[in-house]
Amino acid sequence: MVDELRRALGRMILASAIALVTVLPPMALGGDVLVLDTVIRGGTVFDGSGASGTRQDVGIVGDRIVAIGDLSSRHAGRVIDATGLAVVPGFVDIHSHAVRSSAADSGLFRFPDAESYIRQGVTTAIGGPDGGSWLPVSGLIERLEVTPVAINFGTFVGHNTVRAEVMGRVDRAPSGTELAAMRGLVAAAMEDGAFGLSSGLQYIPGAYSDTDEVIALAAVAARYGGIYITHMRHEGRQLLDSVNETIRIGREAGLPAQVTHHKAMGVSMWGKSVDSLALVDAALAEGLDIGSDVYPYTASSTGIRVMFPSWALEGDRATREARFRDPDTRQAVLDGLVDNLANDRAGDDLGRVVIANCSWAPENNGKSLGELLDERDIPRSLEAAAELVLELELGGTCSAIYHTMDEADVIRFMQHPTTMIASDGGVVMPGPDVPHPRNYGAFARVLARYVRDLDALSLSDAIHKMSALPADRLGLLDRGRIAPGAFADIAVLDPETVTDRATFDEPHQFAVGVRHVLVNGEPAMLDGELTGNRPGRPLRHGQTTLAAASEPENGPVATRPLRVLFAGNSFSFYNNGIHTHFRNLLRSADETWVASSSVKMSTISGGTLAQQGPALDLLLEQYDWDVVVLQGHSREPVDPERSAVFSSAAVELSARVRAAGARPVLFMTWGYRDQPDMIEPLSRAYLAAAESAGADVAPVGWALDAARKALPGTDFFAADGRHPSLAATYLAANVFYARLVGSSPEPLGYDAGLDPETARALRQLAWQAASANHEPFGEH
């Protein structure tokens, strides 16, 4: 991989590279045209940044977007007509219940086509919210790899799950040993790819933890660059205290913190969104990274246990039932239920609490507490409702929908610049339950009600809140956007007709208005019909563009000949070809690494990167490669008239290489003899192109620049001052050895006929250039 190069420029360069490629002019490659796998033509493209849409075409090769602009002259294997439609990034659901603690309870594994998501344009979901997650995380990742699904899926690690694993459902603080064990489980989950720590401090056993415990665990996630996302301790009367607790956890643990499904619950709290968001704004002004997500409904949904006092739920089911049978304890539980119903869940209207799923008594589904009391001829009262809730819990528990919020608060939360959209739903199919309609319609509802009907958000802002904003929050800088180099997760929808059809009375209705959905470049839905494809991938935190596309950091495992293709021009051809010297270095290291056809070269005299396309396609078809080296014209990356075409070609050719199962590597060339400063813009161009293309870089230019300073008596140029001397070609071959094999060439015996001491010095310089943590030219 290019971790050393990436660290040199950091996230700032990645962001600038994305910004650079999104404004490239239409890619007029003349005769050097590469065939696209898919082109989406004639649509209005919203790139996810919040910018207004523009009429452009989108070109895809393999799993990546490679071109944006006027692609009317480009040939493609599949053409999607998007005339009159919006082309948007696939939506990212940062709070998903598609996967629960077991496969049997997980909608994504029961219904792997994920139709309820796909029909809304959702292509990526992150699970493990509210403190509950799959454990170990590696088991979930492995299952997703073995059993493909239609969407991309990643997960948080849940505090409640970790606490229960170590301590059970006990109401006390952990011992030092128990806290260390919990920290170890969080660390293991982060190493397995979790995106951060989630908490559900209103649920058991998270409710039994104090703030310091959560800080200690969140600090572990912080070490891995994760975030903290929380279903707060209270969302009603103690909302503001809970927001302050969330801010404190983010501050003291040193990581971004997110209030998930931010709400002001209970009639007495309506309007408190102003105060809650003021706390967020104050934290932002302090320099903290605090954000929110929201779903577009005035009702929440969870199990009825959320209404019980937390102390009443300690222990296993038998313990709880015995507690409820004790008269004094039972009355204390009922008093707690009355208080919750009066102030948080129902107020003066028992119609606000509606049973969503009572698996042991499905005849209750869809009925409110008031209606259930009416059926029994029991006068409606909070006390009677409390008795009913306790009865439902003792029968086997149920989930419910709580109509407890005001739409003005929902809109205010939604409009805040740090707030993204999430569903708090999952993958569902029609059944006997009466679930929250967010499972079928959250994202479509934002576009229908809050963009089109109420004008609470602009279309571009809504798309941003459903794509790039959550993707960036998760560090998924190659998803949630339409840009060259990004994964081709795309939805094509009609902004005039997209709508949610699911209602609270009839929730089992799919959204409409989304016409086509691509996941990793493969169609999951075309013309409104599911394709049956399941192109989703498991996502791991830290899996950036380069990490997803590159070989392990120590290079290919040489259990057979290393198969490398050099595609370039005379800079590669001089001195009997760089491939010859690279092959000889391999042979010097281990004879078994080389076969007669394992290292080849294809060159076009004076050729640009785009001109390599036709020959490259043929060679990719005829041979299996581990690595393909791509080298353009020496001035092409820094020529104002050709640099955009160079960047575009790097993206397209790299996509071709990956689609063929090989690793793309860009050959960073060097400054001319009389223009040594040329290396600075060259290196910047190659680094930006590599980031956009998801390719590795072999920093030959840096190595040659260092060699010219370290060995002033050595001539590194041919007579024209541009092409390489034998010493320069030998140096370049050693840089490739270091990058591709992942070890130093210094011990090798092959010297290409050069002075042995000079050759040894060049091998050292090659290793330093290929492995050092570069910080070139003051860029930080």
BELWO-V152330 format. One record per residue. N is the residue number from 1. PSI is psi in whole degrees, 0 to 359 (* if undefined). Layout:
n=N psi=PSI
n=N psi=PSI
This chain:
n=1 psi=182
n=2 psi=44
n=3 psi=319
n=4 psi=317
n=5 psi=321
n=6 psi=317
n=7 psi=330
n=8 psi=323
n=9 psi=338
n=10 psi=193
n=11 psi=335
n=12 psi=319
n=13 psi=322
n=14 psi=316
n=15 psi=319
n=16 psi=329
n=17 psi=319
n=18 psi=317
n=19 psi=322
n=20 psi=311
n=21 psi=339
n=22 psi=346
n=23 psi=17
n=24 psi=145
n=25 psi=166
n=26 psi=139
n=27 psi=88
n=28 psi=92
n=29 psi=10
n=30 psi=233
n=31 psi=351
n=32 psi=61
n=33 psi=129
n=34 psi=139
n=35 psi=132
n=36 psi=150
n=37 psi=315
n=38 psi=140
n=39 psi=133
n=40 psi=113
n=41 psi=141
n=42 psi=7
n=43 psi=169
n=44 psi=114
n=45 psi=123
n=46 psi=116
n=47 psi=356
n=48 psi=350
n=49 psi=347
n=50 psi=355
n=51 psi=157
n=52 psi=156
n=53 psi=150
n=54 psi=148
n=55 psi=113
n=56 psi=166
n=57 psi=156
n=58 psi=125
n=59 psi=140
n=60 psi=136
n=61 psi=126
n=62 psi=233
n=63 psi=8
n=64 psi=152
n=65 psi=129
n=66 psi=345
n=67 psi=141
n=68 psi=134
n=69 psi=209
n=70 psi=102
n=71 psi=27
n=72 psi=336
n=73 psi=359
n=74 psi=140
n=75 psi=146
n=76 psi=149
n=77 psi=331
n=78 psi=133
n=79 psi=125
n=80 psi=118
n=81 psi=114
n=82 psi=21
n=83 psi=128
n=84 psi=4
n=85 psi=164
n=86 psi=134
n=87 psi=115
n=88 psi=159
n=89 psi=144
n=90 psi=136
n=91 psi=151
n=92 psi=116
n=93 psi=107
n=94 psi=353
n=95 psi=94
n=96 psi=140
n=97 psi=26
n=98 psi=332
n=99 psi=130
n=100 psi=199
n=101 psi=346
n=102 psi=157
n=103 psi=324
n=104 psi=330
n=105 psi=2
n=106 psi=115
n=107 psi=326
n=108 psi=329
n=109 psi=333
n=110 psi=325
n=111 psi=73
n=112 psi=346
n=113 psi=348
n=114 psi=46
n=115 psi=322
n=116 psi=333
n=117 psi=310
n=118 psi=319
n=119 psi=350
n=120 psi=354
n=121 psi=13
n=122 psi=128
n=123 psi=348
n=124 psi=136
n=125 psi=146
n=126 psi=122
n=127 psi=194
n=128 psi=33
n=129 psi=175
n=130 psi=23
n=131 psi=358
n=132 psi=127
n=133 psi=167
n=134 psi=139
n=135 psi=128
n=136 psi=155
n=137 psi=327
n=138 psi=327
n=139 psi=321
n=140 psi=314
n=141 psi=316
n=142 psi=320
n=143 psi=318
n=144 psi=328
n=145 psi=322
n=146 psi=325
n=147 psi=86
n=148 psi=148
n=149 psi=176
n=150 psi=343
n=151 psi=163
n=152 psi=144
n=153 psi=132
n=154 psi=183
n=155 psi=153
n=156 psi=167
n=157 psi=135
n=158 psi=130
n=159 psi=316
n=160 psi=318
n=161 psi=316
n=162 psi=316
n=163 psi=316
n=164 psi=323
n=165 psi=321
n=166 psi=321
n=167 psi=348
n=168 psi=208
n=169 psi=50
n=170 psi=145
n=171 psi=77
n=172 psi=168
n=173 psi=152
n=174 psi=152
n=175 psi=171
n=176 psi=321
n=177 psi=319
n=178 psi=320
n=179 psi=320
n=180 psi=321
n=181 psi=320
n=182 psi=318
n=183 psi=323
n=184 psi=321
n=185 psi=321
n=186 psi=317
n=187 psi=317
n=188 psi=320
n=189 psi=320
n=190 psi=321
n=191 psi=331
n=192 psi=348
n=193 psi=11
n=194 psi=149
n=195 psi=356
n=196 psi=192
n=197 psi=130
n=198 psi=151
n=199 psi=154
n=200 psi=80
n=201 psi=357
n=202 psi=353
n=203 psi=166
n=204 psi=136
n=205 psi=7
n=206 psi=329
n=207 psi=340
n=208 psi=357
n=209 psi=150
n=210 psi=174
n=211 psi=323
n=212 psi=323
n=213 psi=315
n=214 psi=320
n=215 psi=316
n=216 psi=322
n=217 psi=321
n=218 psi=328
n=219 psi=329
n=220 psi=313
n=221 psi=325
n=222 psi=323
n=223 psi=333
n=224 psi=8
n=225 psi=19
n=226 psi=178
n=227 psi=168
n=228 psi=123
n=229 psi=131
n=230 psi=133
n=231 psi=107
n=232 psi=168
n=233 psi=325
n=234 psi=143
n=235 psi=3
n=236 psi=245
n=237 psi=329
n=238 psi=30
n=239 psi=310
n=240 psi=323
n=241 psi=321
n=242 psi=322
n=243 psi=317
n=244 psi=322
n=245 psi=318
n=246 psi=316
n=247 psi=318
n=248 psi=317
n=249 psi=315
n=250 psi=319
n=251 psi=309
n=252 psi=332
n=253 psi=342
n=254 psi=47
n=255 psi=162
n=256 psi=142
n=257 psi=143
n=258 psi=128
n=259 psi=114
n=260 psi=150
n=261 psi=61
n=262 psi=127
n=263 psi=163
n=264 psi=103
n=265 psi=136
n=266 psi=139
n=267 psi=322
n=268 psi=343
n=269 psi=357
n=270 psi=134
n=271 psi=345
n=272 psi=357
n=273 psi=328
n=274 psi=311
n=275 psi=321
n=276 psi=315
n=277 psi=333
n=278 psi=323
n=279 psi=319
n=280 psi=315
n=281 psi=321
n=282 psi=321
n=283 psi=320
n=284 psi=319
n=285 psi=331
n=286 psi=345
n=287 psi=5
n=288 psi=159
n=289 psi=92
n=290 psi=132
n=291 psi=183
n=292 psi=163
n=293 psi=162
n=294 psi=148
n=295 psi=152
n=296 psi=55
n=297 psi=159
n=298 psi=16
n=299 psi=144
n=300 psi=177
n=301 psi=132
n=302 psi=182
n=303 psi=157
n=304 psi=345
n=305 psi=340
n=306 psi=340
n=307 psi=347
n=308 psi=150
n=309 psi=138
n=310 psi=326
n=311 psi=335
n=312 psi=347
n=313 psi=6
n=314 psi=144
n=315 psi=185
n=316 psi=178
n=317 psi=318
n=318 psi=320
n=319 psi=318
n=320 psi=318
n=321 psi=322
n=322 psi=321
n=323 psi=318
n=324 psi=338
n=325 psi=340
n=326 psi=125
n=327 psi=312
n=328 psi=316
n=329 psi=319
n=330 psi=317
n=331 psi=322
n=332 psi=322
n=333 psi=315
n=334 psi=321
n=335 psi=320
n=336 psi=321
n=337 psi=319
n=338 psi=314
n=339 psi=316
n=340 psi=315
n=341 psi=318
n=342 psi=323
n=343 psi=336
n=344 psi=316
n=345 psi=332
n=346 psi=325
n=347 psi=230
n=348 psi=16
n=349 psi=103
n=350 psi=355
n=351 psi=351
n=352 psi=339
n=353 psi=114
n=354 psi=131
n=355 psi=127
n=356 psi=316
n=357 psi=114
n=358 psi=89
n=359 psi=329
n=360 psi=346
n=361 psi=72
n=362 psi=345
n=363 psi=345
n=364 psi=344
n=365 psi=132
n=366 psi=1
n=367 psi=142
n=368 psi=166
n=369 psi=321
n=370 psi=318
n=371 psi=322
n=372 psi=323
n=373 psi=321
n=374 psi=319
n=375 psi=332
n=376 psi=4
n=377 psi=37
n=378 psi=126
n=379 psi=140
n=380 psi=123
n=381 psi=160
n=382 psi=324
n=383 psi=317
n=384 psi=321
n=385 psi=322
n=386 psi=316
n=387 psi=321
n=388 psi=316
n=389 psi=317
n=390 psi=320
n=391 psi=316
n=392 psi=323
n=393 psi=316
n=394 psi=332
n=395 psi=340
n=396 psi=8
n=397 psi=162
n=398 psi=167
n=399 psi=160
n=400 psi=165
n=401 psi=136
n=402 psi=111
n=403 psi=84
n=404 psi=6
n=405 psi=163
n=406 psi=137
n=407 psi=330
n=408 psi=323
n=409 psi=317
n=410 psi=314
n=411 psi=318
n=412 psi=316
n=413 psi=314
n=414 psi=323
n=415 psi=345
n=416 psi=138
n=417 psi=338
n=418 psi=357
n=419 psi=132
n=420 psi=168
n=421 psi=137
n=422 psi=162
n=423 psi=326
n=424 psi=22
n=425 psi=203
n=426 psi=205
n=427 psi=118
n=428 psi=163
n=429 psi=159
n=430 psi=137
n=431 psi=191
n=432 psi=347
n=433 psi=173
n=434 psi=73
n=435 psi=172
n=436 psi=136
n=437 psi=348
n=438 psi=336
n=439 psi=331
n=440 psi=340
n=441 psi=6
n=442 psi=310
n=443 psi=320
n=444 psi=325
n=445 psi=322
n=446 psi=314
n=447 psi=326
n=448 psi=304
n=449 psi=312
n=450 psi=342
n=451 psi=302
n=452 psi=317
n=453 psi=313
n=454 psi=348
n=455 psi=34
n=456 psi=334
n=457 psi=150
n=458 psi=160
n=459 psi=317
n=460 psi=323
n=461 psi=319
n=462 psi=316
n=463 psi=317
n=464 psi=316
n=465 psi=344
n=466 psi=1
n=467 psi=273
n=468 psi=324
n=469 psi=308
n=470 psi=326
n=471 psi=316
n=472 psi=323
n=473 psi=325
n=474 psi=356
n=475 psi=15
n=476 psi=72
n=477 psi=354
n=478 psi=14
n=479 psi=168
n=480 psi=18
n=481 psi=156
n=482 psi=105
n=483 psi=146
n=484 psi=133
n=485 psi=339
n=486 psi=154
n=487 psi=144
n=488 psi=68
n=489 psi=107
n=490 psi=141
n=491 psi=140
n=492 psi=120
n=493 psi=162
n=494 psi=108
n=495 psi=345
n=496 psi=340
n=497 psi=348
n=498 psi=132
n=499 psi=158
n=500 psi=136
n=501 psi=345
n=502 psi=133
n=503 psi=171
n=504 psi=329
n=505 psi=323
n=506 psi=78
n=507 psi=339
n=508 psi=65
n=509 psi=126
n=510 psi=151
n=511 psi=158
n=512 psi=164
n=513 psi=346
n=514 psi=122
n=515 psi=315
n=516 psi=145
n=517 psi=127
n=518 psi=138
n=519 psi=119
n=520 psi=39
n=521 psi=354
n=522 psi=134
n=523 psi=126
n=524 psi=337
n=525 psi=133
n=526 psi=133
n=527 psi=38
n=528 psi=4
n=529 psi=132
n=530 psi=140
n=531 psi=342
n=532 psi=353
n=533 psi=148
n=534 psi=74
n=535 psi=8
n=536 psi=159
n=537 psi=149
n=538 psi=139
n=539 psi=139
n=540 psi=140
n=541 psi=140
n=542 psi=2
n=543 psi=77
n=544 psi=183
n=545 psi=311
n=546 psi=319
n=547 psi=327
n=548 psi=338
n=549 psi=350
n=550 psi=166
n=551 psi=168
n=552 psi=157
n=553 psi=331
n=554 psi=15
n=555 psi=180
n=556 psi=148
n=557 psi=120
n=558 psi=71
n=559 psi=358
n=560 psi=175
n=561 psi=137
n=562 psi=119
n=563 psi=110
n=564 psi=133
n=565 psi=126
n=566 psi=118
n=567 psi=112
n=568 psi=214
n=569 psi=209
n=570 psi=337
n=571 psi=331
n=572 psi=333
n=573 psi=326
n=574 psi=153
n=575 psi=44
n=576 psi=17
n=577 psi=134
n=578 psi=331
n=579 psi=328
n=580 psi=314
n=581 psi=323
n=582 psi=317
n=583 psi=320
n=584 psi=326
n=585 psi=317
n=586 psi=315
n=587 psi=324
n=588 psi=327
n=589 psi=316
n=590 psi=117
n=591 psi=331
n=592 psi=350
n=593 psi=352
n=594 psi=135
n=595 psi=169
n=596 psi=331
n=597 psi=15
n=598 psi=341
n=599 psi=118
n=600 psi=168
n=601 psi=141
n=602 psi=122
n=603 psi=150
n=604 psi=118
n=605 psi=122
n=606 psi=11
n=607 psi=145
n=608 psi=172
n=609 psi=318
n=610 psi=327
n=611 psi=348
n=612 psi=345
n=613 psi=302
n=614 psi=315
n=615 psi=323
n=616 psi=316
n=617 psi=318
n=618 psi=316
n=619 psi=327
n=620 psi=328
n=621 psi=325
n=622 psi=333
n=623 psi=158
n=624 psi=127
n=625 psi=148
n=626 psi=319
n=627 psi=139
n=628 psi=122
n=629 psi=128
n=630 psi=124
n=631 psi=125
n=632 psi=185
n=633 psi=146
n=634 psi=330
n=635 psi=351
n=636 psi=316
n=637 psi=337
n=638 psi=3
n=639 psi=118
n=640 psi=331
n=641 psi=346
n=642 psi=351
n=643 psi=322
n=644 psi=320
n=645 psi=322
n=646 psi=311
n=647 psi=317
n=648 psi=317
n=649 psi=323
n=650 psi=318
n=651 psi=312
n=652 psi=313
n=653 psi=322
n=654 psi=321
n=655 psi=319
n=656 psi=316
n=657 psi=315
n=658 psi=320
n=659 psi=333
n=660 psi=2
n=661 psi=16
n=662 psi=171
n=663 psi=119
n=664 psi=137
n=665 psi=128
n=666 psi=135
n=667 psi=97
n=668 psi=115
n=669 psi=197
n=670 psi=168
n=671 psi=150
n=672 psi=166
n=673 psi=316
n=674 psi=5
n=675 psi=61
n=676 psi=332
n=677 psi=351
n=678 psi=338
n=679 psi=330
n=680 psi=302
n=681 psi=328
n=682 psi=311
n=683 psi=321
n=684 psi=316
n=685 psi=318
n=686 psi=321
n=687 psi=316
n=688 psi=318
n=689 psi=320
n=690 psi=318
n=691 psi=317
n=692 psi=324
n=693 psi=350
n=694 psi=40
n=695 psi=161
n=696 psi=166
n=697 psi=133
n=698 psi=109
n=699 psi=61
n=700 psi=319
n=701 psi=318
n=702 psi=317
n=703 psi=317
n=704 psi=322
n=705 psi=316
n=706 psi=322
n=707 psi=323
n=708 psi=326
n=709 psi=323
n=710 psi=330
n=711 psi=70
n=712 psi=341
n=713 psi=356
n=714 psi=133
n=715 psi=121
n=716 psi=10
n=717 psi=151
n=718 psi=182
n=719 psi=331
n=720 psi=355
n=721 psi=9
n=722 psi=308
n=723 psi=160
n=724 psi=145
n=725 psi=175
n=726 psi=321
n=727 psi=320
n=728 psi=319
n=729 psi=318
n=730 psi=316
n=731 psi=314
n=732 psi=317
n=733 psi=323
n=734 psi=325
n=735 psi=317
n=736 psi=322
n=737 psi=313
n=738 psi=317
n=739 psi=319
n=740 psi=326
n=741 psi=329
n=742 psi=18
n=743 psi=165
n=744 psi=138
n=745 psi=0
n=746 psi=321
n=747 psi=352
n=748 psi=151
n=749 psi=347
n=750 psi=126
n=751 psi=5
n=752 psi=19
n=753 psi=3
n=754 psi=166
n=755 psi=128
n=756 psi=321
n=757 psi=321
n=758 psi=316
n=759 psi=318
n=760 psi=319
n=761 psi=322
n=762 psi=323
n=763 psi=321
n=764 psi=315
n=765 psi=322
n=766 psi=316
n=767 psi=319
n=768 psi=316
n=769 psi=323
n=770 psi=338
n=771 psi=350
n=772 psi=159
n=773 psi=88
n=774 psi=142
n=775 psi=75
n=776 psi=136
n=777 psi=35
n=778 psi=12
n=779 psi=123
n=780 psi=*
